[in-house]
Amino acid sequence: MSEHEVVVDRAGLWDAEALSDVAAATFPLACPPELTDESIETFIADVLSDERFGDYLSDPRRVVLKAMAGSDIVGYAMLIAGDPADPAVAAVIDRRPALEISKMYVMPGHHGSGVSAALMEATIDYARRGGYSVVWLGVNQLNERAQRFYRKHGFHEVGTKTFTVGDQLCHDFVMRLTL
């Protein structure tokens, strides 16, 4: 647990490597137990590398918020504007404009310290200021801790979707917050 105040701000290209490091440390913690280490490592290499974060930070549809404790990035949220690409998700996210929380992770030593809440508050504030009607996300069906957190912030389950990690298929709940 950090003694520093948490500050949430928009990340820039200069944060790509640090965000990739945080992603590599935090993503495995949210994975269901049946995922193999190989699948997790493949996903990290393909989706969470510093090069990919450079792409994300350059994409005008995406915003990455970073949570800072002192000079360290201790968590992040990746937001994606636009209609859901998955038809199953589009069917249950029926308001526009929509904002997806694609990723929201916090370093283990900062769980329970308010970092996740600060990221969520900043995300909802960003969505309201941007005129979004709905914020949605996918969360693994076995990740009950994350589901409780999202429910606490007003999200509710509206459907399901699949998510591929490496060569393994995962099953997610789709959760939505109407603004």
Buried (B, 14 or more C-beta within 10 A) or exposed (E): EBEEEBEBEEBEEEBBBBBBBBBBBBBBEBBEEEBEEEBBEBBBEEBBBBEBBBEBBEEEEBBBBBBBBEEBBBBBBBBBBEEBEBEEBEEBBEEEEBBBBBBBBBBEBBBEBBBBBBBBEBBBEBBEEEEBBBBBBBBBBBBEEBBEBBEEBBBEBBBBBEBEBBEBEBEBBBBBBEB
